Amino acid sequence: MAGLTTTQTFSDGHTVTAAKLNNIVSDCTIDADAVTTAKIADDAVTVDQMADDSVDTDQLVDLAVSNTKLTGMTRGTVKVGDSSGAASDLDAKTDNAFLSGDGTDIKSKTFDSAVAGDIEITSTSSDFYLEIASDSIANAMVKNDAINPAKISHSSDSKPGVIIYGSSGVPAELTRNDTPPAVLTSAGTGAPSWKTHNKTVSMGNLPAVNKYVIAEHGIGAAPVALDFFIECNGSGDGSYESGDRLFLKASYFGTDYCGMNFGANGTYIWVTRNNISSLNDFFDRPYAASVPASDPEVGTCPSLIGGLTTSSWDLYAVVGT
């Protein structure tokens, strides 16, 4: 029979017996390569039917081996190739360790903080990062032109300002002066500071006879410079028009002759008038028209004014620290 070999055969004239028929089956063997896939029942081949080491790479379907099919591994290990090319387990769970190649093998190395010095390592369940320790960047480490304005610390109140150096050489912030106009001035061996320069303070109308006017100057200290001017208001006065100004020197008008006295302290400035009924120590405006006839114009000095109308003039102080 095709595919089968038996020890019992028959020739012409042979007697057929039960034993000979049984021998056909009992002594029958399957020929080599006679069993095809179609002859094997589904799920019929088990591990018992497979020889050891009989499955090689060619018999495996690509991407067929899942993690659950791999042999168990110790927690914290990774698969690496050893010197013989075989797979081996590398312990990589040491705290603050990282995998690093040395040109031949992959190794788990521990961060040496003693050697690294100012470099600190932080490892959490989700992050791994290196940090430069606080106060560890020296001047020599900073590249020239590397620090732009955005990198410079600014004041907590977000005011604009400048960086200054005091007598000790320590940098400090000097933020804007909220009492303009102000200028940055040197203080000898001390740190630079803001000084109020020619701040104008409105004091209302000129005070009447035997009256005073007082106002806050807002410069934070007693002024070291104090002068005044009066400005003709909308009503005009004699030949003076609205906007004309006359300037008063506190050092001159603080006399009994002029009847005005000026003063200041750390908070206020004031002007007082005695019983002189008018401000007589002013000349009339040297031209009557809105503009002089020529530029420059030279002429005869006008006469003294008989008196200024206090309601026609607004008083201003000019203070500085």
FENSULLIN-V197424 format. One line per field, one symbol per residue. psi: psi as a letter, one per 20 degrees, with the letter a starting at -180 (. if undefined). Layout:
# FENSULLIN-V197424
psi: ???
This chain:
# FENSULLIN-V197424
psi: qpiqpqiprqrpiqpprhghghhhghjpqpqpjiorhhipqqkhoahhipqqkioahhipqpkhorhiiqqqqppjrqprpahijqprppokjppkqqppqjhgrpqoqppnhhhhdjpqqppahiqoqqqpqqkiorhhipqqkhorhhipqrqhjkqqbrprpahijpqqporqpjmrqqqpqqldirqqrpppolppppjbqpqrpkrrpqqphkiirpqiporqqqppahirociqrpiqqpppphhgilrhgijqpqrqbihrqqpqpbjphroilqqrpiqhrhqrhroqppapprrqqhqqohijpppqqoqq.
